[in-house]
Amino acid sequence: MSNNQYLVIGATGKTGKRVTDRLRAARKTVKAASRSGNVIFDWNDKSSWPDVLRNVKAMYVTYFPDLAMPGAQDDIRTLCEIARQQKVSHITLLSGRGESEALACERIVASSGMSWTVVRASWFMQNFTEGLFAQFLLDGSVALPVGDVKEPFVDIDDIADIAFDSLLNDKHKNKLCEVTGPELLSFSDVVEAFNQAYHRKAAFHQVSPSLFSENLTRIGVDENAIAMLHYLLTEVLDGRNANLADGVQQALGRAPTSFKTFLQKNRHVFV
């Protein structure tokens, strides 16, 4: 059998499920791989990787929990080596802005011998509708260890459109696509936009990193997830990413989705 399948690693994740849906809508043969499901892929079990990568033409890769984690570089390097052995032609990697460890993984992909696309993304807007922060908003109190630093939050649907197109369209080959939303917003700005959109009275509070971790521990959040959020909120979110990029415009020929539009299309989450 020739390599004619499209692999999505992390197919149940925020971006992975959207890329999978787009591929299926385009009538492509998809291997939707995750830690549970018909195609099992576990970053901690490399023994199954050759079989998962067999007959794959191109793949979209999201790393769990984050490319900043110890071991990510070795995992990405091994994945690329096996993919090359299996004659995979192309890899699209989801990366993060402002993370030196993620940059190292990007370099591994770029030197893999396959064609590649890196989608380097800012914070997801969907973190406020599909993650822990959504519950904070519903509860009326968003308490985070951040101040007035601004972030160009990006809509995951924009990311998925680019990732999907990169698997099918040669114009994205061997390119870095840095994606952000069209505006810089603080977390306080986000809460205010939420209040205006849905006529709510949620409040934003800056708390210490230790109190933030204690609060998450109390509600049963996994310690690894707490460590990741602590890293992202106290180290990466220090202003280094407080600038806009034009990746969405360059890749898709349109403006990125605004936060106001994002809130409008996600009314079903809160109303």
C-alpha positions as CSV (number, residue, x, y, z in Angstrom):
1,M,0.0,0.0,0.0
2,S,1.3,3.5,-0.9
3,N,1.6,6.2,1.7
4,N,-1.8,7.9,1.3
5,Q,-3.0,8.4,4.8
6,Y,-3.0,11.6,7.0
7,L,-2.0,11.2,10.6
8,V,-3.1,13.5,13.4
9,I,-1.2,13.0,16.6
10,G,-3.3,14.4,19.4
11,A,-6.6,13.9,17.5
12,T,-8.8,14.5,20.6
13,G,-7.0,17.7,21.6
14,K,-8.2,21.2,20.9
15,T,-6.5,21.7,17.5
16,G,-6.2,18.0,16.6
17,K,-9.9,17.3,16.6
18,R,-10.5,20.3,14.3
19,V,-7.8,19.2,11.9
20,T,-9.2,15.7,11.9
21,D,-12.7,17.0,11.1
22,R,-11.4,19.1,8.2
23,L,-9.5,16.2,6.7
24,R,-12.5,13.9,7.0
25,A,-14.8,16.6,5.4
26,A,-12.3,16.7,2.5
27,R,-12.7,12.9,2.2
28,K,-9.1,12.1,3.2
29,T,-8.1,8.9,4.8
30,V,-7.2,9.9,8.4
31,K,-5.4,8.1,11.2
32,A,-6.8,9.9,14.2
33,A,-4.2,9.0,16.9
34,S,-4.5,9.7,20.6
35,R,-3.9,7.9,24.0
36,S,-7.4,6.4,23.6
37,G,-9.3,5.5,20.5
38,N,-8.9,3.3,17.5
39,V,-5.4,4.4,16.8
40,I,-3.4,4.5,20.0
41,F,-0.4,6.9,20.2
42,D,1.3,7.4,23.5
43,W,4.4,9.7,23.8
44,N,5.6,7.4,26.6
45,D,5.5,4.2,24.5
46,K,7.6,4.4,21.4
47,S,7.1,0.7,20.5
48,S,3.9,1.4,18.7
49,W,5.1,4.4,16.7
50,P,6.4,2.6,13.6
51,D,3.0,1.0,13.1
52,V,1.1,4.2,13.6
53,L,3.4,5.9,11.0
54,R,3.0,3.2,8.5
55,N,1.3,4.2,5.2
56,V,1.2,7.9,6.3
57,K,1.8,10.6,3.7
58,A,1.7,13.7,6.0
59,M,1.1,14.3,9.7
60,Y,0.0,17.0,12.0
61,V,1.7,16.7,15.4
62,T,0.8,18.2,18.7
63,Y,2.9,17.3,21.7
64,F,1.4,16.5,25.1
65,P,1.5,18.3,27.4
66,D,3.8,20.9,25.9
67,L,7.0,21.2,23.9
68,A,8.6,22.9,26.8
69,M,8.5,19.7,28.9
70,P,11.6,17.7,29.6
71,G,12.0,14.9,27.0
72,A,10.1,16.7,24.2
73,Q,13.1,17.2,22.1
74,D,14.2,13.5,22.2
75,D,10.6,12.5,21.5
76,I,10.3,14.8,18.5
77,R,13.7,13.6,17.2
78,T,12.7,10.0,17.5
79,L,9.3,10.6,15.9
80,C,11.0,12.3,12.9
81,E,13.5,9.5,12.5
82,I,10.8,6.8,12.4
83,A,8.7,8.9,10.1
84,R,11.5,9.3,7.7
85,Q,12.1,5.5,7.8
86,Q,8.4,5.0,7.0
87,K,8.7,7.5,4.1
88,V,6.4,10.1,5.5
89,S,6.7,13.1,3.2
90,H,5.6,16.0,5.4
91,I,5.2,17.0,9.1
92,T,3.3,20.0,10.4
93,L,4.2,20.8,14.0
94,L,2.2,22.9,16.5
95,S,4.6,25.0,18.5
96,G,4.4,27.8,21.0
97,R,5.6,31.4,21.0
98,G,8.4,32.5,23.3
99,E,9.5,29.0,24.5
100,S,13.2,28.2,23.9
101,E,12.5,24.5,24.2
102,A,9.8,24.7,21.5
103,L,12.3,26.5,19.2
104,A,14.7,23.5,19.7
105,C,11.9,21.2,18.6
106,E,11.2,23.4,15.6
107,R,14.8,23.1,14.5
108,I,14.7,19.3,14.8
109,V,11.6,19.2,12.5
110,A,13.2,21.6,10.0
111,S,16.3,19.3,9.7
112,S,14.3,16.1,9.6
113,G,14.7,15.4,5.9
114,M,10.9,15.7,5.4
115,S,9.1,18.8,4.2
116,W,7.7,20.7,7.1
117,T,5.5,23.5,8.4
118,V,5.7,24.9,11.9
119,V,2.6,26.7,13.2
120,R,3.9,28.8,16.1
121,A,0.9,30.0,18.1
122,S,0.1,32.4,20.8
123,W,-2.3,31.6,23.7
124,F,-5.6,29.9,22.5
125,M,-8.8,31.8,22.8
126,Q,-10.4,28.4,23.4
127,N,-8.7,28.2,26.7
128,F,-11.6,30.4,27.9
129,T,-14.3,28.1,26.4
130,E,-12.9,24.6,26.5
131,G,-10.6,24.5,29.4
132,L,-10.2,25.3,33.1
133,F,-10.6,29.1,32.6
134,A,-14.1,28.6,31.2
135,Q,-15.2,27.4,34.6
136,F,-13.5,30.3,36.3
137,L,-15.6,32.7,34.1
138,L,-18.8,30.8,34.8
139,D,-18.0,31.0,38.5
140,G,-17.5,34.7,38.2
141,S,-13.9,34.9,39.5
142,V,-10.7,34.5,37.4
143,A,-7.8,34.5,39.8
144,L,-4.4,34.1,38.0
145,P,-0.8,35.0,38.8
146,V,-0.5,37.6,36.0
147,G,-0.8,41.3,35.9
148,D,-1.4,43.7,33.1
149,V,0.8,41.9,30.5
150,K,-1.0,41.6,27.2
151,E,-1.2,38.6,24.9
152,P,-2.4,38.3,21.2
153,F,-4.8,35.4,21.8
154,V,-5.5,33.3,18.7
155,D,-8.6,31.4,17.6
156,I,-7.8,27.7,17.3
157,D,-10.0,27.5,14.2
158,D,-7.5,29.8,12.5
159,I,-4.7,27.4,13.5
160,A,-6.7,24.4,12.3
161,D,-7.4,26.0,8.9
162,I,-3.6,26.6,8.4
163,A,-2.6,23.1,9.7
164,F,-5.2,21.4,7.4
165,D,-4.1,23.4,4.4
166,S,-0.4,22.7,5.1
167,L,-1.0,19.0,4.8
168,L,-2.5,19.4,1.3
169,N,-0.9,22.5,-0.2
170,D,2.7,22.7,-1.2
171,K,2.8,26.5,-0.7
172,H,3.3,25.9,3.1
173,K,6.2,23.6,2.7
174,N,9.3,24.5,4.7
175,K,7.8,27.5,6.2
176,L,7.3,28.9,9.7
177,C,3.9,30.4,10.3
178,E,3.6,32.5,13.4
179,V,0.0,33.1,14.3
180,T,-1.7,35.5,16.7
181,G,-5.0,37.2,17.0
182,P,-5.4,40.8,15.7
183,E,-5.2,42.5,19.1
184,L,-3.3,42.6,22.4
185,L,-5.4,41.8,25.4
186,S,-4.7,41.4,29.1
187,F,-6.5,38.8,31.1
188,S,-8.4,41.6,32.7
189,D,-9.4,42.8,29.2
190,V,-10.6,39.3,28.4
191,V,-12.8,39.2,31.4
192,E,-14.3,42.6,30.6
193,A,-15.0,41.5,27.0
194,F,-16.7,38.4,28.4
195,N,-18.9,40.5,30.7
196,Q,-19.9,42.8,27.9
197,A,-20.7,40.0,25.5
198,Y,-22.8,38.0,27.9
199,H,-23.9,40.6,30.4
200,R,-22.1,39.0,33.2
201,K,-20.2,40.3,36.3
202,A,-17.1,38.1,36.4
203,A,-14.1,39.7,38.1
204,F,-10.4,39.3,37.5
205,H,-7.9,39.0,40.4
206,Q,-4.2,38.9,40.4
207,V,-2.9,36.3,42.9
208,S,0.4,34.9,43.9
209,P,1.8,31.9,42.1
210,S,1.6,29.9,45.3
211,L,-2.0,30.8,46.0
212,F,-2.9,29.9,42.4
213,S,-1.3,26.5,42.7
214,E,-3.0,25.9,46.1
215,N,-6.4,26.8,44.5
216,L,-5.9,24.4,41.6
217,T,-4.7,21.6,44.0
218,R,-7.8,22.1,46.1
219,I,-10.2,21.5,43.1
220,G,-8.3,18.4,42.0
221,V,-6.2,19.6,39.1
222,D,-3.3,17.2,38.2
223,E,0.0,18.4,39.5
224,N,1.6,18.2,36.1
225,A,-1.1,20.4,34.7
226,I,-0.5,22.8,37.5
227,A,3.2,22.9,36.8
228,M,2.6,23.6,33.2
229,L,0.2,26.4,33.9
230,H,2.6,27.9,36.5
231,Y,5.4,27.9,33.9
232,L,3.2,29.5,31.1
233,L,1.7,32.1,33.4
234,T,4.7,33.2,35.4
235,E,7.5,32.7,32.9
236,V,6.3,32.7,29.3
237,L,3.6,35.3,30.0
238,D,6.1,38.0,30.9
239,G,5.6,40.4,28.0
240,R,7.9,38.6,25.6
241,N,5.0,37.8,23.3
242,A,3.2,41.1,23.5
243,N,3.3,41.7,19.8
244,L,1.3,40.7,16.8
245,A,2.3,38.4,13.9
246,D,0.9,38.1,10.4
247,G,0.9,34.3,10.0
248,V,-2.9,34.0,9.5
249,Q,-2.9,36.7,6.8
250,Q,0.1,35.2,5.1
251,A,-1.2,31.6,5.2
252,L,-4.9,32.1,4.6
253,G,-5.2,35.5,2.9
254,R,-7.6,36.9,5.5
255,A,-7.5,38.6,8.9
256,P,-7.3,36.5,12.1
257,T,-10.5,36.1,14.1
258,S,-11.0,38.9,16.7
259,F,-11.8,38.1,20.3
260,K,-15.2,39.8,20.0
261,T,-16.1,37.5,17.0
262,F,-14.8,34.5,19.0
263,L,-17.2,35.3,21.9
264,Q,-20.1,35.7,19.5
265,K,-19.6,32.3,17.9
266,N,-19.2,30.6,21.3
267,R,-22.3,32.0,23.0
268,H,-23.6,28.4,23.4
269,V,-20.9,27.8,26.0
270,F,-22.1,30.5,28.4
271,V,-25.7,31.3,27.5
